[in-house]
Amino acid sequence: MPDSATAVRRRSSEVGRVVARTGNKTIVVEVTRRVQDPLYERYVNRRRKFHTHDEKNECQVGDWVRIVESRPLSRQKRWRLQSIIARAAAPPEAAEPPTEV
């Protein structure tokens, strides 16, 4: 039996998309998984949103990220950002209206 000083707890991780930035150092990550309905045997999408700690405020809406479980950081935040997997596509530059001379 491992002693408590050397025991390592395996933290769960999830991959999801950032759907909101709610305040300083906080993002909301939506994780989607496909499960089979037990009765009808049809595959359906199940979604869950996690409030996540983003220490450097580096995520934008639309980014794909990996999050890991952590100690409670606030009333709702129980996850923290581990890495950014893919950045969101940059929005096209707004075309300036022509100016009359």
FENFENUR-V152453 format. One record per residue. SS is DSSP state (2 for helix, 1 for strand, 0 for the rest). PHI is phi in whole degrees, -180 to 180 (999 if undefined). NEAR is the number of other C-alpha atoms within 8 Angstrom. Layout:
<<SS/PHI/NEAR> <SS/PHI/NEAR>>
This chain:
<<0/999/2> <0/-71/5> <0/-79/6> <0/-64/5> <0/-74/4> <0/-105/6> <0/-69/7> <0/-114/4> <0/-88/4> <0/-82/4> <0/-87/7> <0/-77/6> <1/-134/8> <1/-138/8> <1/-119/9> <1/-157/12> <1/-112/12> <1/-74/16> <1/-110/10> <1/-161/9> <1/-116/10> <0/-113/7> <0/96/6> <0/-77/5> <0/64/9> <1/-133/12> <1/-128/15> <1/-112/13> <1/-112/14> <1/-101/12> <1/-107/12> <1/-114/9> <1/-136/7> <1/-101/8> <1/-128/8> <1/-93/8> <0/-65/9> <0/-66/5> <0/-90/4> <0/-93/5> <0/58/7> <0/-102/6> <1/-81/8> <1/-130/8> <1/-91/8> <1/-113/8> <1/-119/8> <1/-145/7> <1/-108/8> <1/-121/11> <1/-80/12> <1/-129/14> <1/-86/12> <0/-118/12> <0/-58/7> <0/-99/5> <0/52/8> <0/-101/6> <0/-88/9> <0/-121/10> <0/-63/10> <0/103/10> <0/-70/13> <1/-96/13> <1/-134/15> <1/-109/13> <1/-121/14> <1/-127/12> <1/-67/10> <0/-147/9> <0/-69/6> <0/-62/9> <0/-101/9> <0/-160/6> <0/-61/5> <0/-111/7> <0/-84/12> <0/-128/13> <1/-131/14> <1/-136/12> <1/-73/13> <1/-99/8> <1/-159/7> <1/-99/11> <1/-83/8> <1/-147/7> <0/-81/9> <0/-71/9> <0/-64/5> <0/-67/4> <0/-67/4> <0/-64/4> <0/-63/4> <0/-70/4> <0/-73/4> <0/-78/4> <0/-67/4> <0/-64/4> <0/-96/4> <0/-86/3> <0/-103/2>>
